[in-house]
């Protein structure tokens, strides 16, 4: 069973027969279905079924020339509601199956974001039509988590908040200049990072790290699309899986000035969520590329 099925309310799904029954239900009674040609005589197909607001299961496979469907794989999903990034996106196919990974270099995060591409069939349509590369795209990110916790926010007044916003804006300007090869901007960023490191090195000896670090986003484990994050909860909502009755928490998080949706099974969350508090956990990152052609 897919590791992150529990994140969308299927923690109790253990039996393989139940799993096959669920997959059949998604194929027969989907919320959405998408098709496109793939090769000479086959059609790539994807069936999605929602089992709650924005949460569900996708099933992917192929139709042959006799219109017989062969199931390849399935995955749980969370539909994103935020525009997470406006940076350019690169898409590459996975080696083991017909699925795709997206790569986004957003300087606000500080690392290359690698995510599982949710809207695969629309992308393949554009690929087959020879319209790549697409320009003017945006990205909506979401994440599924199987363990996380709620921690309190860092105490900040309005003056502190405005100071952080100004610093973030100035740093983004410097990063854009550095991207264009401005050596002065590169030197300034390097010196600021060294000063920040020395300050944290001194303070962390007698101060809890989460009182110093407001948010972070970093790779986790050996799989390239899984991340550890800490972010402020901007919105939170408890939803129910319509089939299993399991409760799932849905968050809109702000992480390093990027907004994304995250969901986690109520059983896997430690602490009481509330707007303004912070969520700390690990996620499987998904994303949908938004463009008129997709």
MIDOSE-1310 file (N, C-alpha, C; in nm, 2 decimals, decimal comma, always signed):
residues 294
xxxx	+0,08/-0,12/+0,00/+0,00/+0,00/+0,00/+0,09/+0,12/+0,00; +0,04/+0,23/-0,07/+0,12/+0,35/-0,07/+0,13/+0,41/+0,07; +0,25/+0,45/+0,10/+0,29/+0,50/+0,24/+0,20/+0,61/+0,28; +0,16/+0,70/+0,19/+0,09/+0,82/+0,23/-0,06/+0,81/+0,21
xxxx	-0,12/+0,69/+0,20/-0,26/+0,67/+0,19/-0,33/+0,72/+0,32; -0,26/+0,70/+0,43/-0,32/+0,73/+0,56/-0,33/+0,89/+0,57; -0,26/+0,96/+0,50/-0,26/+1,11/+0,51/-0,40/+1,16/+0,45; -0,46/+1,08/+0,36/-0,59/+1,13/+0,31/-0,71/+1,05/+0,37
xxxx	-0,68/+0,98/+0,48/-0,79/+0,91/+0,55/-0,81/+0,76/+0,53; -0,70/+0,70/+0,49/-0,70/+0,55/+0,46/-0,60/+0,48/+0,55; -0,59/+0,52/+0,68/-0,50/+0,45/+0,77/-0,54/+0,31/+0,80; -0,67/+0,28/+0,79/-0,72/+0,15/+0,82/-0,72/+0,05/+0,70
xxxx	-0,68/+0,10/+0,59/-0,68/+0,01/+0,46/-0,55/-0,07/+0,46; -0,57/-0,20/+0,50/-0,45/-0,29/+0,51/-0,46/-0,41/+0,42; -0,58/-0,46/+0,40/-0,61/-0,58/+0,32/-0,59/-0,55/+0,17; -0,52/-0,64/+0,10/-0,50/-0,62/-0,05/-0,64/-0,62/-0,13
xxxx	-0,73/-0,71/-0,08/-0,86/-0,71/-0,15/-0,93/-0,58/-0,14; -0,93/-0,52/-0,02/-0,99/-0,39/+0,00/-0,92/-0,28/-0,09; -0,79/-0,29/-0,10/-0,72/-0,20/-0,18/-0,76/-0,21/-0,33; -0,78/-0,34/-0,38/-0,82/-0,36/-0,52/-0,96/-0,31/-0,54
xxxx	-1,05/-0,33/-0,44/-1,19/-0,29/-0,44/-1,19/-0,13/-0,45; -1,11/-0,07/-0,38/-1,10/+0,08/-0,38/-1,05/+0,13/-0,51; -0,95/+0,07/-0,57/-0,90/+0,11/-0,70/-1,01/+0,09/-0,81; -1,08/-0,02/-0,80/-1,19/-0,04/-0,90/-1,30/+0,07/-0,89
xxxx	-1,33/+0,10/-0,76/-1,43/+0,21/-0,74/-1,39/+0,34/-0,80; -1,26/+0,37/-0,79/-1,21/+0,50/-0,85/-1,22/+0,50/-1,00; -1,19/+0,38/-1,06/-1,19/+0,37/-1,20/-1,34/+0,38/-1,26; -1,43/+0,32/-1,19/-1,57/+0,31/-1,23/-1,65/+0,44/-1,20
xxxx	-1,62/+0,50/-1,08/-1,69/+0,62/-1,04/-1,60/+0,74/-1,01; -1,52/+0,78/-1,11/-1,43/+0,89/-1,08/-1,50/+1,03/-1,07; -1,43/+1,12/-1,00/-1,47/+1,26/-1,00/-1,42/+1,32/-1,12; -1,30/+1,29/-1,17/-1,25/+1,34/-1,29/-1,18/+1,23/-1,37
xxxx	-1,18/+1,24/-1,50/-1,11/+1,14/-1,58/-1,04/+1,22/-1,70; -0,92/+1,17/-1,73/-0,84/+1,24/-1,84/-0,77/+1,14/-1,92; -0,77/+1,16/-2,05/-0,71/+1,07/-2,15/-0,62/+1,15/-2,25; -0,52/+1,08/-2,30/-0,44/+1,14/-2,41/-0,37/+1,02/-2,48
xxxx	-0,33/+1,04/-2,60/-0,26/+0,94/-2,68/-0,12/+0,92/-2,63; -0,07/+0,80/-2,63/+0,06/+0,77/-2,58/+0,12/+0,66/-2,67; +0,21/+0,70/-2,76/+0,26/+0,60/-2,85/+0,16/+0,58/-2,97; +0,18/+0,47/-3,04/+0,10/+0,45/-3,17/-0,04/+0,40/-3,14
xxxx	-0,06/+0,31/-3,05/-0,19/+0,25/-3,03/-0,24/+0,25/-2,89; -0,18/+0,32/-2,80/-0,22/+0,32/-2,66/-0,27/+0,46/-2,62; -0,35/+0,47/-2,52/-0,40/+0,59/-2,46/-0,36/+0,59/-2,31; -0,30/+0,70/-2,27/-0,27/+0,72/-2,12/-0,40/+0,77/-2,06
xxxx	-0,43/+0,71/-1,94/-0,56/+0,75/-1,87/-0,53/+0,77/-1,73; -0,60/+0,87/-1,67/-0,59/+0,89/-1,52/-0,73/+0,92/-1,47; -0,76/+0,85/-1,36/-0,89/+0,86/-1,29/-0,87/+0,91/-1,15; -0,94/+1,02/-1,12/-0,93/+1,08/-0,98/-1,06/+1,07/-0,92
xxxx	-1,06/+1,04/-0,79/-1,19/+1,04/-0,71/-1,16/+1,11/-0,58; -1,24/+1,21/-0,55/-1,24/+1,28/-0,42/-1,31/+1,20/-0,31; -1,25/+1,19/-0,20/-1,31/+1,13/-0,08/-1,33/+1,23/+0,03; -1,32/+1,36/+0,00/-1,33/+1,47/+0,09/-1,29/+1,59/+0,02
xxxx	-1,31/+1,71/+0,08/-1,27/+1,83/+0,01/-1,12/+1,84/-0,02; -1,09/+1,82/-0,15/-0,95/+1,83/-0,19/-0,86/+1,71/-0,17; -0,92/+1,60/-0,11/-0,83/+1,48/-0,09/-0,89/+1,37/-0,16; -0,81/+1,28/-0,22/-0,86/+1,17/-0,29/-0,75/+1,08/-0,34
xxxx	-0,78/+0,99/-0,44/-0,69/+0,89/-0,49/-0,70/+0,90/-0,65; -0,58/+0,90/-0,71/-0,56/+0,89/-0,85/-0,52/+0,76/-0,89; -0,57/+0,71/-1,00/-0,54/+0,58/-1,06/-0,49/+0,60/-1,21; -0,37/+0,55/-1,24/-0,32/+0,57/-1,37/-0,29/+0,44/-1,44
xxxx	-0,31/+0,44/-1,58/-0,29/+0,32/-1,66/-0,30/+0,35/-1,80; -0,32/+0,24/-1,88/-0,32/+0,26/-2,03/-0,44/+0,18/-2,09; -0,50/+0,24/-2,19/-0,60/+0,18/-2,27/-0,53/+0,12/-2,40; -0,56/+0,00/-2,44/-0,50/-0,06/-2,56/-0,59/-0,03/-2,67
xxxx	-0,56/-0,08/-2,79/-0,64/-0,05/-2,91/-0,78/-0,12/-2,90; -0,79/-0,22/-2,82/-0,93/-0,28/-2,80/-1,00/-0,21/-2,68; -0,96/-0,10/-2,64/-1,02/-0,02/-2,53/-1,03/-0,10/-2,40; -0,93/-0,18/-2,38/-0,91/-0,25/-2,25/-0,82/-0,17/-2,16
xxxx	-0,86/-0,15/-2,04/-0,78/-0,06/-1,95/-0,69/-0,15/-1,86; -0,56/-0,12/-1,85/-0,46/-0,19/-1,77/-0,41/-0,09/-1,66; -0,44/-0,13/-1,54/-0,40/-0,04/-1,42/-0,25/-0,05/-1,40; -0,18/+0,06/-1,38/-0,04/+0,06/-1,36/-0,01/+0,09/-1,21
xxxx	-0,06/+0,20/-1,16/-0,03/+0,24/-1,02/-0,14/+0,34/-0,97; -0,14/+0,36/-0,84/-0,23/+0,46/-0,78/-0,15/+0,55/-0,69; -0,21/+0,66/-0,65/-0,14/+0,75/-0,55/-0,25/+0,84/-0,48; -0,23/+0,87/-0,36/-0,32/+0,97/-0,29/-0,28/+1,11/-0,33
xxxx	-0,37/+1,20/-0,32/-0,34/+1,34/-0,36/-0,41/+1,44/-0,27; -0,36/+1,56/-0,26/-0,42/+1,67/-0,20/-0,42/+1,78/-0,30; -0,53/+1,84/-0,34/-0,54/+1,94/-0,44/-0,50/+2,08/-0,37; -0,40/+2,14/-0,43/-0,35/+2,27/-0,37/-0,45/+2,38/-0,40
xxxx	-0,46/+2,48/-0,31/-0,54/+2,59/-0,33/-0,47/+2,73/-0,34; -0,33/+2,72/-0,33/-0,25/+2,84/-0,33/-0,16/+2,85/-0,45; -0,13/+2,97/-0,49/-0,02/+2,99/-0,59/+0,11/+3,00/-0,52; +0,19/+2,89/-0,53/+0,31/+2,88/-0,45/+0,43/+2,95/-0,51
xxxx	+0,44/+2,95/-0,64/+0,56/+3,00/-0,71/+0,52/+3,04/-0,85; +0,59/+3,14/-0,90/+0,58/+3,19/-1,04/+0,71/+3,16/-1,12; +0,80/+3,09/-1,06/+0,93/+3,06/-1,13/+0,91/+2,96/-1,23; +1,01/+2,95/-1,33/+1,00/+2,85/-1,43/+1,01/+2,71/-1,38
xxxx	+0,95/+2,62/-1,45/+0,94/+2,48/-1,40/+0,99/+2,38/-1,51; +1,07/+2,29/-1,47/+1,12/+2,18/-1,55/+1,05/+2,05/-1,52; +1,01/+1,97/-1,61/+0,95/+1,84/-1,59/+1,02/+1,73/-1,65; +1,04/+1,62/-1,57/+1,11/+1,50/-1,62/+1,03/+1,38/-1,58
xxxx	+1,04/+1,28/-1,67/+0,97/+1,15/-1,65/+1,04/+1,07/-1,55; +0,97/+1,00/-1,46/+1,03/+0,90/-1,37/+1,08/+0,78/-1,46; +1,18/+0,71/-1,41/+1,24/+0,60/-1,49/+1,15/+0,47/-1,48; +1,09/+0,45/-1,36/+1,02/+0,32/-1,34/+0,88/+0,31/-1,39
xxxx	+0,81/+0,43/-1,41/+0,67/+0,42/-1,45/+0,64/+0,55/-1,52; +0,52/+0,56/-1,59/+0,48/+0,68/-1,66/+0,42/+0,77/-1,56; +0,51/+0,85/-1,49/+0,47/+0,96/-1,40/+0,59/+1,06/-1,41; +0,56/+1,18/-1,36/+0,66/+1,29/-1,39/+0,69/+1,36/-1,26
xxxx	+0,81/+1,41/-1,25/+0,86/+1,50/-1,15/+0,88/+1,64/-1,20; +0,84/+1,74/-1,12/+0,86/+1,87/-1,16/+0,97/+1,93/-1,07; +1,05/+2,03/-1,13/+1,16/+2,09/-1,06/+1,14/+2,24/-1,07; +1,14/+2,31/-0,96/+1,12/+2,45/-0,95/+1,24/+2,51/-0,87
xxxx	+1,31/+2,61/-0,92/+1,41/+2,68/-0,85/+1,36/+2,81/-0,80; +1,31/+2,81/-0,68/+1,26/+2,94/-0,62/+1,35/+2,98/-0,51; +1,41/+3,10/-0,53/+1,51/+3,15/-0,44/+1,46/+3,18/-0,30; +1,33/+3,20/-0,28/+1,28/+3,22/-0,15/+1,29/+3,10/-0,06
xxxx	+1,29/+2,98/-0,12/+1,31/+2,85/-0,04/+1,46/+2,83/-0,01; +1,54/+2,85/-0,12/+1,68/+2,82/-0,10/+1,73/+2,69/-0,15; +1,64/+2,60/-0,19/+1,67/+2,47/-0,25/+1,58/+2,45/-0,37; +1,63/+2,36/-0,46/+1,54/+2,32/-0,58/+1,43/+2,24/-0,53
xxxx	+1,31/+2,28/-0,56/+1,19/+2,20/-0,52/+1,16/+2,09/-0,62; +1,16/+1,97/-0,58/+1,13/+1,86/-0,67/+1,00/+1,80/-0,62; +0,90/+1,79/-0,70/+0,77/+1,75/-0,66/+0,71/+1,65/-0,76; +0,61/+1,57/-0,71/+0,54/+1,48/-0,80/+0,43/+1,56/-0,87
xxxx	+0,43/+1,55/-1,01/+0,34/+1,62/-1,09/+0,20/+1,56/-1,09; +0,10/+1,64/-1,04/-0,03/+1,59/-1,03/-0,10/+1,59/-1,17; -0,10/+1,70/-1,24/-0,17/+1,71/-1,37/-0,08/+1,65/-1,48; -0,06/+1,52/-1,48/+0,03/+1,46/-1,57/-0,03/+1,45/-1,71
xxxx	-0,15/+1,41/-1,73/-0,21/+1,40/-1,86/-0,22/+1,53/-1,94; -0,26/+1,64/-1,88/-0,25/+1,77/-1,95/-0,11/+1,80/-2,00; -0,01/+1,77/-1,92/+0,13/+1,80/-1,95/+0,17/+1,71/-2,08; +0,13/+1,58/-2,07/+0,16/+1,49/-2,19/+0,10/+1,54/-2,31
xxxx	-0,02/+1,60/-2,30/-0,09/+1,65/-2,42/-0,01/+1,76/-2,48; +0,04/+1,85/-2,40/+0,12/+1,97/-2,44/+0,25/+1,92/-2,50; +0,31/+1,82/-2,44/+0,43/+1,76/-2,48/+0,42/+1,70/-2,62; +0,31/+1,62/-2,64/+0,28/+1,56/-2,77/+0,25/+1,66/-2,88
xxxx	+0,20/+1,78/-2,84/+0,17/+1,88/-2,94/+0,29/+1,97/-2,98; +0,40/+1,95/-2,91/+0,52/+2,02/-2,94/+0,52/+2,17/-2,90; +0,44/+2,20/-2,79/+0,43/+2,34/-2,75/+0,52/+2,37/-2,63; +0,61/+2,28/-2,60/+0,70/+2,31/-2,49/+0,82/+2,39/-2,55
xxxx	+0,89/+2,47/-2,47/+0,86/+2,50/-2,33/+0,75/+2,60/-2,31; +0,67/+2,58/-2,20/+0,56/+2,67/-2,17/+0,62/+2,79/-2,09; +0,56/+2,90/-2,12/+0,60/+3,02/-2,04/+0,48/+3,08/-1,97; +0,51/+3,16/-1,86/+0,40/+3,22/-1,79/+0,33/+3,12/-1,70
xxxx	+0,39/+3,01/-1,66/+0,32/+2,92/-1,57/+0,33/+2,96/-1,43; +0,25/+2,90/-1,35/+0,25/+2,92/-1,20/+0,24/+2,78/-1,14; +0,27/+2,77/-1,01/+0,28/+2,63/-0,95/+0,20/+2,64/-0,82; +0,11/+2,53/-0,80/+0,04/+2,52/-0,68/+0,09/+2,39/-0,61
xxxx	+0,15/+2,41/-0,49/+0,21/+2,30/-0,42/+0,12/+2,25/-0,31; +0,14/+2,12/-0,28/+0,07/+2,05/-0,17/+0,15/+1,94/-0,12; +0,13/+1,90/+0,01/+0,21/+1,80/+0,07/+0,13/+1,70/+0,15; +0,16/+1,57/+0,15/+0,10/+1,47/+0,24/+0,20/+1,44/+0,35
xxxx	+0,15/+1,43/+0,47/+0,23/+1,40/+0,59/+0,18/+1,28/+0,66; +0,27/+1,20/+0,72/+0,23/+1,09/+0,80/+0,28/+1,10/+0,94; +0,35/+1,21/+0,97/+0,38/+1,24/+1,11/+0,42/+1,39/+1,12; +0,36/+1,45/+1,22/+0,38/+1,59/+1,24/+0,34/+1,64/+1,38
xxxx	+0,38/+1,76/+1,41/+0,35/+1,81/+1,55/+0,32/+1,96/+1,54; +0,25/+2,01/+1,63/+0,21/+2,15/+1,64/+0,30/+2,22/+1,75; +0,37/+2,33/+1,71/+0,45/+2,40/+1,81/+0,40/+2,55/+1,81; +0,43/+2,61/+1,92/+0,39/+2,75/+1,94/+0,47/+2,85/+1,85
xxxx	+0,41/+2,96/+1,82/+0,49/+3,06/+1,73/+0,59/+3,14/+1,81; +0,68/+3,20/+1,74/+0,78/+3,29/+1,81/+0,70/+3,42/+1,83; +0,72/+3,48/+1,95/+0,65/+3,60/+1,99/+0,71/+3,72/+1,91; +0,62/+3,78/+1,83/+0,66/+3,90/+1,75/+0,55/+4,01/+1,76
xxxx	+0,60/+4,13/+1,77/+0,50/+4,24/+1,76/+0,50/+4,29/+1,61; +0,42/+4,39/+1,59/+0,40/+4,44/+1,45/+0,53/+4,50/+1,39; +0,61/+4,56/+1,48/+0,74/+4,61/+1,43/+0,83/+4,50/+1,39; +0,83/+4,39/+1,46/+0,92/+4,28/+1,42/+0,87/+4,22/+1,29
xxxx	+0,74/+4,21/+1,27/+0,68/+4,15/+1,15/+0,72/+4,23/+1,03; +0,71/+4,36/+1,04/+0,75/+4,45/+0,93/+0,90/+4,45/+0,90; +0,98/+4,43/+1,01/+1,12/+4,42/+0,99/+1,16/+4,30/+0,91; +1,09/+4,18/+0,95/+1,12/+4,06/+0,88/+1,08/+4,07/+0,73
xxxx	+0,96/+4,13/+0,70/+0,92/+4,15/+0,57/+1,01/+4,23/+0,48; +1,06/+4,34/+0,54/+1,16/+4,42/+0,47/+1,29/+4,35/+0,44; +1,34/+4,27/+0,54/+1,46/+4,19/+0,52/+1,44/+4,09/+0,41; +1,32/+4,02/+0,41/+1,29/+3,92/+0,31/+1,29/+3,98/+0,17
xxxx	+1,23/+4,10/+0,16/+1,22/+4,17/+0,03/+1,36/+4,20/-0,02; +1,44/+4,26/+0,07/+1,58/+4,30/+0,03/+1,66/+4,18/-0,01; +1,65/+4,07/+0,06/+1,72/+3,95/+0,03/+1,68/+3,89/-0,10; +1,55/+3,89/-0,13/+1,50/+3,84/-0,26/+1,56/+3,93/-0,38
xxxx	+1,57/+4,06/-0,36/+1,63/+4,15/-0,46/+1,78/+4,11/-0,48; +1,85/+4,09/-0,37/+1,99/+4,05/-0,38/+2,00/+3,91/-0,46; +1,92/+3,82/-0,42/+1,92/+3,69/-0,49/+1,90/+3,70/-0,64; +1,80/+3,78/-0,68/+1,78/+3,80/-0,82/+1,90/+3,87/-0,89
xxxx	+1,96/+3,96/-0,82/+2,08/+4,02/-0,88/+2,19/+3,92/-0,89; +2,21/+3,84/-0,79/+2,31/+3,74/-0,79/+2,29/+3,63/-0,90; +2,16/+3,61/-0,92/+2,12/+3,51/-1,03/+2,17/+3,57/-1,17; +2,17/+3,70/-1,18/+2,21/+3,76/-1,31/+2,36/+3,79/-1,31
xxxx	+2,44/+3,74/-1,21/+2,58/+3,75/-1,21/+2,64/+3,87/-1,14; +2,56/+3,94/-1,06/+2,61/+4,06/-0,99/+2,71/+4,02/-0,88; +2,84/+4,04/-0,89/+2,93/+4,00/-0,79/+2,92/+4,07/-0,66; +2,88/+4,19/-0,66/+2,86/+4,26/-0,53/+2,74/+4,20/-0,45
xxxx	+2,64/+4,16/-0,52/+2,52/+4,10/-0,46/+2,56/+3,96/-0,40; +2,64/+3,89/-0,48/+2,69/+3,76/-0,43/+2,77/+3,77/-0,30; +2,86/+3,87/-0,30/+2,95/+3,90/-0,18/+2,86/+3,94/-0,06; +2,76/+4,02/-0,08/+2,67/+4,07/+0,02/+2,60/+3,95/+0,08
xxxx	+2,54/+3,86/+0,00/+2,47/+3,74/+0,05/+2,56/+3,65/+0,13; +2,68/+3,63/+0,08/+2,78/+3,55/+0,14/+2,81/+3,60/+0,28; +2,83/+3,73/+0,30/+2,87/+3,79/+0,42/+2,75/+3,78/+0,52; +2,63/+3,81/+0,47/+2,51/+3,80/+0,55/+2,49/+3,66/+0,61
xxxx	+2,51/+3,56/+0,52/+2,49/+3,42/+0,57/+2,60/+3,38/+0,67; +2,72/+3,43/+0,66/+2,82/+3,40/+0,75/+2,79/+3,47/+0,89; +2,74/+3,60/+0,88/+2,71/+3,66/+1,01/+2,59/+3,59/+1,08; +2,49/+3,55/+1,00/+2,38/+3,48/+1,05/+2,42/+3,35/+1,12
xxxx	+2,51/+3,28/+1,05/+2,56/+3,15/+1,11/+2,63/+3,17/+1,24; +2,72/+3,28/+1,25/+2,79/+3,30/+1,37/+2,69/+3,34/+1,49; +2,59/+3,42/+1,45/+2,49/+3,46/+1,55/+2,42/+3,34/+1,61; +2,37/+3,25/+1,52/+2,30/+3,14/+1,56/+2,39/+3,04/+1,64
xxxx	+2,51/+3,03/+1,60/+2,61/+2,94/+1,67/+2,62/+2,98/+1,81; +2,63/+3,11/+1,84/+2,64/+3,16/+1,98/+2,51/+3,14/+2,06; +2,40/+3,17/+2,00/+2,27/+3,18/+2,07/+2,22/+3,04/+2,09; +2,25/+2,94/+2,00/+2,19/+2,81/+2,01/+2,24/+2,73/+2,13
xxxx	+2,35/+2,78/+2,20/+2,40/+2,71/+2,31/+2,31/+2,71/+2,43; +2,23/+2,82/+2,45/+2,14/+2,83/+2,56/+2,00/+2,87/+2,52; +1,96/+2,85/+2,39/+1,83/+2,89/+2,34/+1,78/+2,77/+2,26; +1,65/+2,74/+2,27/+1,59/+2,64/+2,19/+1,59/+2,68/+2,04
xxxx	+1,63/+2,59/+1,95/+1,64/+2,62/+1,81/+1,51/+2,67/+1,75; +1,40/+2,62/+1,80/+1,27/+2,67/+1,74/+1,22/+2,80/+1,79; +1,30/+2,86/+1,88/+1,28/+3,00/+1,93/+1,36/+3,09/+1,84; +1,45/+3,03/+1,76/+1,54/+3,12/+1,68/+1,50/+3,10/+1,53
xxxx	+1,46/+2,98/+1,49/+1,42/+2,95/+1,35/+1,27/+2,96/+1,34; +1,22/+3,05/+1,26/+1,08/+3,07/+1,24/+1,02/+2,97/+1,15; +1,09/+2,94/+1,04/+1,04/+2,84/+0,94/+1,16/+2,78/+0,87; +1,14/+2,66/+0,81/+1,25/+2,60/+0,73/+1,18/+2,51/+0,63
xxxx	+1,26/+2,47/+0,52/+1,22/+2,38/+0,42/+1,34/+2,31/+0,37; +1,36/+2,18/+0,40/+1,48/+2,11/+0,36/+1,45/+1,97/+0,32; +1,54/+1,92/+0,23/+1,52/+1,78/+0,18/+1,52/+1,68/+0,30; +1,45/+1,57/+0,29/+1,44/+1,47/+0,40/+1,46/+1,33/+0,34
xxxx	+1,55/+1,25/+0,40/+1,56/+1,11/+0,35/+1,63/+1,10/+0,22; +1,62/+0,99/+0,15/+1,68/+0,96/+0,03/+1,60/+0,99/-0,10; +1,47/+1,00/-0,08/+1,38/+1,03/-0,19/+1,37/+1,18/-0,22; +1,39/+1,22/-0,34/+1,41/+1,36/-0,38/+1,29/+1,44/-0,36
xxxx	+1,16/+1,39/-0,35/+1,04/+1,47/-0,34/+0,99/+1,47/-0,20; +1,07/+1,43/-0,10/+1,02/+1,44/+0,04/+1,10/+1,54/+0,12; +1,03/+1,62/+0,20/+1,10/+1,73/+0,27/+1,05/+1,74/+0,42; +1,14/+1,80/+0,49/+1,11/+1,83/+0,63/+1,08/+1,98/+0,63
xxxx	+0,97/+2,02/+0,70/+0,94/+2,17/+0,70/+0,89/+2,21/+0,83; +0,90/+2,34/+0,85/+0,84/+2,41/+0,97/+0,77/+2,54/+0,91; +0,64/+2,55/+0,93/+0,57/+2,67/+0,87/+0,46/+2,71/+0,96; +0,42/+2,84/+0,94/+0,31/+2,90/+1,02/+0,18/+2,86/+0,95
xxxx	+0,09/+2,82/+1,04/-0,05/+2,78/+1,00/-0,13/+2,91/+0,97; -0,16/+2,93/+0,84/-0,25/+3,05/+0,80/-0,39/+3,01/+0,81; -0,43/+2,89/+0,77/-0,56/+2,83/+0,78/-0,56/+2,69/+0,82; -0,66/+2,64/+0,90/-0,66/+2,50/+0,93/-0,81/+2,46/+0,93
xxxx	-0,83/+2,33/+0,89/-0,96/+2,28/+0,88/-0,96/+2,13/+0,90; -1,06/+2,07/+0,97/-1,07/+1,93/+0,99/-1,18/+1,88/+0,90; -1,14/+1,78/+0,81/-1,23/+1,73/+0,71/-1,24/+1,58/+0,74; -1,34/+1,52/+0,68/-1,37/+1,37/+0,70/-1,36/+1,30/+0,57
xxxx	-1,30/+1,18/+0,57/-1,30/+1,10/+0,45/-1,44/+1,03/+0,44; -1,50/+1,05/+0,33/-1,64/+1,01/+0,31/-1,66/+0,86/+0,31; -1,55/+0,78/+0,28/-1,56/+0,64/+0,28/-1,53/+0,58/+0,41; -1,42/+0,62/+0,47/-1,37/+0,56/+0,60/-1,42/+0,63/+0,72
xxxx	-1,46/+0,76/+0,71/-1,49/+0,83/+0,83/-1,38/+0,89/+0,91; -1,25/+0,86/+0,86/-1,14/+0,91/+0,93/-1,12/+1,06/+0,92; -1,07/+1,13/+1,02/-1,06/+1,27/+1,02/-0,92/+1,31/+0,97; -0,91/+1,42/+0,89/-0,79/+1,46/+0,83/-0,78/+1,61/+0,85
xxxx	-0,66/+1,66/+0,90/-0,64/+1,80/+0,92/-0,58/+1,86/+0,78; -0,64/+1,97/+0,74/-0,58/+2,04/+0,62/-0,53/+2,17/+0,66; -0,41/+2,20/+0,62/-0,35/+2,33/+0,66/-0,31/+2,41/+0,54; -0,32/+2,54/+0,54/-0,24/+2,63/+0,45/-0,13/+2,69/+0,53
xxxx	-0,01/+2,65/+0,49/+0,12/+2,69/+0,56/+0,19/+2,80/+0,48; +0,26/+2,89/+0,56/+0,35/+2,98/+0,50/+0,49/+2,94/+0,55; +0,57/+2,90/+0,45/+0,71/+2,85/+0,47/+0,81/+2,93/+0,39; +0,89/+3,01/+0,45/+0,99/+3,09/+0,38/+0,92/+3,17/+0,27
xxxx	+0,81/+3,23/+0,30/+0,74/+3,32/+0,21/+0,67/+3,25/+0,10; +0,66/+3,11/+0,11/+0,59/+3,03/+0,01/+0,47/+2,97/+0,08; +0,35/+2,98/+0,01/+0,23/+2,92/+0,06/+0,20/+2,78/+0,00; +0,16/+2,68/+0,08/+0,13/+2,55/+0,02/+0,03/+2,49/+0,12
xxxx	-0,04/+2,39/+0,07/-0,14/+2,31/+0,14/-0,07/+2,18/+0,19; -0,11/+2,14/+0,31/-0,06/+2,02/+0,37/-0,17/+1,95/+0,44; -0,18/+1,82/+0,43/-0,28/+1,74/+0,51/-0,22/+1,63/+0,58; -0,28/+1,59/+0,69/-0,22/+1,49/+0,78/-0,34/+1,42/+0,85
xxxx	-0,33/+1,29/+0,87/-0,44/+1,22/+0,95/-0,44/+1,27/+1,09; -0,56/+1,28/+1,15/-0,57/+1,33/+1,29/-0,49/+1,24/+1,38; -0,48/+1,11/+1,35/-0,41/+1,01/+1,43/-0,26/+1,04/+1,44; -0,21/+1,10/+1,33/-0,06/+1,12/+1,32/-0,01/+1,25/+1,36
xxxx	-0,10/+1,34/+1,41/-0,07/+1,48/+1,45/-0,06/+1,49/+1,60; +0,05/+1,54/+1,65/+0,07/+1,57/+1,79/+0,04/+1,72/+1,82; -0,05/+1,75/+1,91/-0,08/+1,89/+1,94/-0,21/+1,94/+1,88; -0,25/+2,05/+1,92/-0,38/+2,11/+1,88/-0,35/+2,22/+1,78
xxxx	-0,40/+2,21/+1,66/-0,37/+2,31/+1,55/-0,46/+2,43/+1,58; -0,40/+2,55/+1,54/-0,47/+2,68/+1,54/-0,40/+2,77/+1,45; -0,47/+2,87/+1,39/-0,41/+2,97/+1,31/-0,31/+3,05/+1,39; -0,19/+3,07/+1,33/-0,08/+3,14/+1,41/+0,02/+3,05/+1,47
xxxx	-0,02/+2,92/+1,50/+0,08/+2,82/+1,55/+0,16/+2,77/+1,43; +0,25/+2,68/+1,46/+0,34/+2,63/+1,35/+0,32/+2,48/+1,34; +0,33/+2,43/+1,22/+0,33/+2,29/+1,19/+0,47/+2,24/+1,16; +0,52/+2,14/+1,22/+0,65/+2,08/+1,20/+0,63/+1,93/+1,16
xxxx	+0,68/+1,89/+1,04/+0,67/+1,76/+1,00/+0,74/+1,73/+0,87; +0,72/+1,61/+0,82/+0,78/+1,57/+0,69/+0,67/+1,55/+0,59; +0,69/+1,58/+0,47/+0,59/+1,57/+0,36/+0,64/+1,51/+0,24; +0,54/+1,45/+0,16/+0,57/+1,41/+0,02/+0,51/+1,52/-0,06
xxxx	+0,60/+1,59/-0,14/+0,56/+1,71/-0,20/+0,50/+1,68/-0,34; +0,38/+1,74/-0,37/+0,31/+1,73/-0,49/+0,29/+1,87/-0,55; +0,26/+1,87/-0,68/+0,24/+2,01/-0,74/+0,16/+2,00/-0,87; +0,09/+2,10/-0,90/+0,01/+2,11/-1,02/+0,06/+2,24/-1,09
xxxx	+0,10/+2,22/-1,22/+0,15/+2,33/-1,30/+0,02/+2,40/-1,36; +0,01/+2,53/-1,33/-0,11/+2,60/-1,38/-0,07/+2,69/-1,50; -0,14/+2,66/-1,61/-0,12/+2,74/-1,74/-0,25/+2,72/-1,82; -0,28/+2,82/-1,90/-0,40/+2,80/-1,99/-0,40/+2,68/-2,07
xx	-0,28/+2,63/-2,11/-0,27/+2,51/-2,20/-0,29/+2,38/-2,12; -0,27/+2,39/-1,98/-0,28/+2,27/-1,90/-0,42/+2,27/-1,83
